[in-house]
């Protein structure tokens, strides 16, 4: 905003208009939540993508799609052209973890200051806030201070196997990246994220009769158990690494020595060094039993994004929020998201600009209605305020 658009009077008008839009916001949120969009369902994802693209086009964005095998991603460009290299990249997603049919059991509802339903806080409330921010700027005739390129991916909840490329393309030559994931419960932003990896540990043994020829067999299940114990022991005392054994399968019958077994591991890392070390250890895993074979396959991963002391984009966002009467800070988050890619690559990044709420990925998921309005105000101010020279 220029001097008079960022005056107390102008900011009060921004607040008034955002607050007056609450009924429209709730209707739009209900519409988006009722368009179920589970990761991997290209038909349902496509239906929601069209609805999002139509609204962004109405608001003046240049919209196109980035093809993906399990659904296309959406890219929208707003603001002045011809100044690439000083644009803001906005990163969001429109897929959810919830399978089709979830709404039959858990319909969208409003109770007091909260809206409940699958995907409300992760992250359809943020998509509504983004739309409202652009609408408010249009209504108040507030120009964009720099171009904004928003990328909305459809596979974030499954670690963005193709969305990663769309995110990094939007971040290329960007001055900074804004992530629309939910903030910390306090409302604080996220200035770093743990790295994550999903690893499948596979063991092949040798089947035999468990009673008549047990010595001829090599139990893949026993080998897998010992491999997991060895891994857990090796990670003990490393506060920058955590490991969750999320799924185990193997064997056939109680009277057959198991010939195969596998486990899916969820690993989290505070630093890139820890991530590299643990993945290298798994890749080099040697069998404990003669005759067993062990393999580790990385199914998906996101790099660790470590906080940058004195980050100018974090300071910029916090300063603008203070002008709106919103006192927020920033700290690292334990979860991962698409901003792992941009932050780890060195692009100035801040996440958590979505609305407040609780219960992402749980049956009690909700978004705080007022927070959608307040985040829209902040996004509008970010889009309309020139970036600091240091950026």
C-alpha positions in Angstrom: 0.0 0.0 0.0 1.2 3.5 -0.6 1.3 6.1 2.2 -2.4 6.8 2.3 -3.6 3.3 1.6 -1.6 2.1 4.7 -2.9 4.9 6.9 -4.9 4.0 10.1 -8.0 5.1 8.2 -7.3 2.8 5.2 -6.4 -0.1 7.5 -9.6 0.4 9.4 -11.5 0.3 6.1 -9.7 -2.9 5.2 -10.8 -4.4 8.5 -14.4 -3.2 8.1 -14.7 -4.7 4.6 -13.1 -8.0 5.7 -15.4 -8.3 8.6 -18.4 -7.5 6.4 -17.5 -10.4 4.1 -17.9 -13.0 6.8 -21.2 -14.5 5.4 -19.6 -14.7 1.9 -16.6 -16.4 3.4 -18.7 -19.0 5.1 -20.6 -19.8 2.0 -17.4 -20.1 0.0 -15.8 -22.3 2.7 -18.8 -24.6 2.7 -18.6 -24.8 -1.1 -14.9 -25.8 -1.0 -15.2 -28.2 1.8 -18.2 -29.9 0.2 -16.1 -30.5 -2.9 -14.2 -33.4 -1.5 -10.6 -33.6 -2.8 -8.6 -36.6 -1.6 -5.1 -36.9 -2.9 -4.9 -39.1 -5.9 -8.5 -38.8 -7.0 -8.0 -36.9 -10.3 -11.7 -36.5 -11.0 -12.6 -34.9 -7.6 -9.5 -32.8 -7.6 -10.2 -31.6 -11.1 -13.7 -30.5 -10.1 -12.3 -28.4 -7.3 -9.5 -27.1 -9.4 -12.0 -25.7 -11.9 -14.0 -23.9 -9.2 -10.8 -22.4 -7.8 -9.5 -21.4 -11.2 -12.8 -19.7 -12.1 -12.8 -17.6 -9.0 -9.2 -16.5 -9.4 -9.9 -15.6 -13.0 -12.9 -13.5 -12.0 -10.5 -11.7 -9.5 -8.1 -10.8 -12.4 -5.5 -13.6 -12.2 -3.9 -15.2 -15.2 -4.5 -18.9 -14.5 -3.1 -22.0 -16.0 -2.5 -25.6 -15.0 0.6 -27.7 -14.5 -0.2 -31.3 -15.5 0.3 -34.1 -13.1 -0.4 -37.9 -13.3 -2.8 -37.9 -10.4 -4.3 -34.4 -11.0 -3.3 -31.1 -12.4 -1.8 -28.3 -10.2 -3.1 -24.7 -10.5 -0.9 -21.6 -11.1 -2.2 -18.1 -10.8 -0.3 -14.8 -11.6 -1.5 -11.5 -10.1 -0.2 -8.0 -10.2 2.1 -6.1 -12.5 4.0 -7.9 -15.2 7.6 -7.4 -16.4 9.3 -7.4 -13.0 10.2 -11.1 -12.6 12.8 -11.6 -9.9 10.9 -9.5 -7.4 7.8 -11.5 -7.3 6.2 -13.1 -4.2 5.5 -16.8 -4.6 2.5 -18.1 -2.6 2.4 -21.9 -1.9 -0.8 -23.7 -1.0 -2.6 -27.0 -1.8 -6.2 -28.1 -2.4 -5.9 -31.9 -1.7 -6.9 -33.3 1.6 -6.2 -36.5 3.5 -9.8 -37.4 3.7 -11.3 -40.1 1.4 -14.4 -39.5 -0.7 -17.5 -40.1 1.4 -16.1 -38.6 4.6 -18.7 -35.8 4.4 -21.5 -38.3 4.9 -20.2 -38.9 8.4 -18.7 -35.5 9.1 -20.6 -32.8 7.3 -19.5 -29.2 7.2 -20.9 -27.4 10.3 -20.6 -24.1 12.1 -20.6 -24.0 15.8 -20.0 -20.6 17.4 -16.7 -19.1 16.1 -15.6 -22.3 14.4 -16.3 -24.1 11.2 -15.9 -27.9 11.3 -15.3 -30.4 8.6 -12.7 -32.3 6.6 -10.1 -29.9 5.2 -11.4 -26.8 6.9 -8.0 -25.8 8.4 -5.8 -27.9 6.1 -6.2 -26.0 4.0 -9.5 -24.8 2.4 -9.8 -22.0 4.9 -6.5 -20.6 3.6 -7.7 -20.8 0.0 -10.8 -18.7 1.0 -8.5 -16.2 2.8 -6.3 -15.9 -0.4 -9.4 -15.2 -2.5 -10.7 -12.7 0.0 -7.4 -10.8 0.1 -7.5 -10.3 -3.7 -11.1 -9.4 -3.6 -10.5 -6.7 -0.9 -7.7 -5.2 -2.9 -10.0 -5.0 -6.0 -12.9 -3.4 -4.1 -10.6 -0.8 -2.5 -8.7 -0.3 -5.8 -5.4 -1.2 -4.1 -2.7 -2.2 -6.6 -0.2 -5.0 -6.2 3.2 -3.7 -5.2 4.9 -6.6 -6.9 3.8 -9.6 -8.9 2.4 -12.6 -7.0 2.6 -16.1 -8.4 0.4 -18.5 -6.4 0.8 -22.2 -7.0 -1.9 -24.6 -5.6 -0.8 -28.2 -5.7 -3.0 -31.3 -5.6 -0.6 -33.8 -4.1 0.9 -32.1 -1.0 -0.6 -34.6 1.4 1.3 -37.4 -0.3 4.6 -35.4 -0.3 4.1 -33.6 -3.6 5.7 -36.1 -6.0 5.0 -33.8 -8.9 3.8 -30.7 -7.0 7.4 -30.2 -5.9 8.4 -29.1 -9.4 5.5 -26.7 -9.6 6.4 -25.2 -6.3 10.1 -24.8 -7.2 9.2 -23.3 -10.6 7.1 -20.6 -8.8 9.9 -20.0 -6.4 12.5 -19.6 -9.1 13.9 -16.0 -8.9 11.2 -15.1 -6.3 12.1 -12.5 -3.7 10.3 -14.6 -1.1 7.9 -17.5 -0.6 4.7 -17.3 1.6 3.2 -20.6 2.7 -0.5 -20.9 3.5 -0.3 -23.8 5.9 -1.9 -23.3 9.3 0.1 -21.4 11.9 1.2 -22.7 15.3 -1.8 -22.9 17.7 -0.7 -19.6 19.1 -1.0 -18.0 15.7 2.8 -17.7 15.3 4.3 -18.2 11.9 6.7 -21.1 10.9 10.3 -20.1 10.0 11.6 -23.7 9.6 10.4 -27.3 9.3 11.8 -30.7 10.0 12.8 -32.8 7.1 10.9 -36.0 6.6 11.3 -39.3 4.7 9.0 -42.2 4.2 11.2 -45.3 3.9 10.2 -48.9 3.2 12.5 -51.5 4.8 12.2 -54.8 3.0 13.6 -58.1 4.1 13.8 -61.4 2.1 14.4 -64.6 4.0 13.9 -68.3 3.2 10.7 -70.2 3.8 10.7 -73.6 5.4 8.4 -75.7 7.6 8.5 -74.2 11.1 8.3 -77.5 12.8 10.0 -80.1 10.5 12.8 -78.0 9.0 13.0 -74.7 10.9 16.8 -74.7 10.7 16.5 -74.6 6.9 14.6 -71.4 6.9 15.7 -67.8 7.5 12.9 -65.7 9.1 12.4 -62.4 7.4 10.2 -61.3 10.3 12.9 -62.0 12.9 15.4 -60.2 10.7 13.1 -57.2 10.3 12.5 -57.0 14.0 16.3 -57.1 14.7 16.9 -54.5 12.0 14.3 -52.2 13.6 15.8 -52.7 17.0 19.3 -51.9 15.6 18.0 -48.8 13.9 16.2 -47.6 17.1 19.3 -48.2 19.1 21.5 -46.3 16.7 19.1 -43.3 16.8 18.9 -43.2 20.6 20.3 -40.0 22.0 19.9 -38.1 18.7 17.4 -35.3 19.5 17.5 -34.2 15.9 16.0 -37.5 14.6 12.8 -39.3 15.3 11.5 -42.6 13.8 8.0 -44.0 13.7 7.4 -47.5 12.6 4.0 -47.0 11.0 3.2 -50.3 9.2 4.5 -53.8 9.3 3.6 -56.8 7.1 5.2 -60.2 6.5 5.0 -63.9 6.5 2.1 -66.2 5.5 1.3 -68.8 8.2 2.3 -69.7 11.8 3.8 -72.9 10.6 5.9 -71.4 7.9 9.2 -69.6 8.5 8.5 -66.1 7.0 10.2 -65.6 3.6 9.4 -61.9 3.4 8.6 -58.9 5.6 8.5 -55.2 5.3 8.0 -52.1 7.4 7.2 -48.5 6.5 9.1 -45.9 8.5 8.3 -42.3 9.1 11.5 -40.4 9.8 11.9 -36.8 10.8 15.1 -34.7 10.9 16.0 -31.3 12.3 19.0 -30.9 10.1 20.1 -31.8 6.6 23.2 -33.5 8.0 21.1 -35.8 10.2 18.8 -36.6 7.3 21.8 -37.5 5.0 23.4 -39.6 7.7 20.3 -41.7 8.6 19.3 -42.3 5.0 22.8 -43.4 4.2 22.8 -45.8 7.1 19.6 -47.3 5.9 20.8 -47.6 2.3 23.9 -49.5 3.6 22.0 -51.7 6.0 23.6 -55.2 6.2 21.7 -58.4 7.1 22.2 -59.8 10.6 21.3 -63.4 9.6 23.2 -65.4 7.0 20.9 -65.9 4.0 18.8 -62.8 4.6 18.6 -59.8 2.2 17.8 -56.2 3.3 16.8 -53.3 1.2 15.7 -49.8 2.0 13.7 -47.7 -0.5 12.9 -44.0 0.0 9.3 -43.6 -1.0 9.1 -39.8 -0.5 11.1 -37.2 1.3 11.3 -33.5 2.0 14.5 -31.8 3.0 15.0 -30.1 6.4 14.4 -26.4 6.3 16.4 -24.8 9.1 15.5 -21.3 10.5 17.5 -18.4 9.2 18.5 -16.0 12.0 17.2 -12.5 11.3 15.2 -13.5 8.2 14.0 -10.4 6.5 10.8 -11.9 5.2 9.8 -13.1 8.7 10.5 -9.6 10.1 8.6 -8.0 7.2 5.5 -10.2 7.8 5.5 -9.7 11.5 5.9 -5.9 11.2 2.9 -5.7 8.8 0.8 -7.9 11.1 1.6 -5.5 13.9 0.2 -2.6 11.9 -3.0 -4.6 11.7 -3.0 -5.1 15.5 -2.0 -8.7 15.1 1.0 -9.5 17.3 2.6 -12.7 16.0 6.1 -14.3 16.1 7.8 -17.1 14.3 9.4 -20.4 15.3 10.2 -23.8 13.7 7.5 -26.5 13.2 7.8 -30.2 13.6 5.7 -31.1 10.6 6.7 -30.9 6.9 5.2 -29.2 3.9 6.0 -27.7 0.5 7.9 -24.8 2.1 10.5 -27.4 3.1 11.6 -27.4 -0.6 11.8 -23.6 -0.9 13.3 -22.9 2.5 15.9 -25.6 2.2 16.9 -24.3 -1.3 17.7 -20.9 0.2 14.7 -18.9 -1.0 13.6 -16.6 1.8 10.5 -18.4 3.1 7.9 -18.1 5.8 4.9 -20.4 6.4 1.9 -20.5 8.6 0.0 -17.7 6.9 -3.2 -19.7 6.8 -5.9 -19.2 9.4 -5.9 -20.6 12.9 -7.6 -23.8 13.8 -6.9 -27.2 15.3 -7.2 -30.9 14.5 -5.7 -31.1 11.0 -5.9 -34.8 9.8 -8.2 -35.6 12.7 -12.0 -36.0 13.2 -12.2 -32.8 15.2 -10.7 -30.5 12.5 -11.9 -26.9 12.6 -10.9 -23.5 11.5 -11.5 -20.3 13.4 -13.8 -18.2 11.3 -12.5 -14.8 12.4 -9.0 -15.9 11.6 -9.8 -16.4 7.9 -10.8 -12.7 7.8 -7.7 -11.5 9.7 -5.3 -13.6 7.5 -7.0 -12.1 4.4 -6.2 -8.6 5.7 -2.6 -9.6 6.3 -2.2 -11.1 2.8 -3.8 -8.0 1.2 -1.3 -5.9 3.1 1.6 -8.1 2.1 0.6 -8.1 -1.6 0.2 -4.3 -1.7 3.3 -3.3 0.3 6.7 -3.0 -1.5 9.2 -5.5 -0.3 12.1 -4.2 1.8 15.2 -3.3 -0.3 17.2 -6.1 1.5 14.9 -8.7 -0.2 
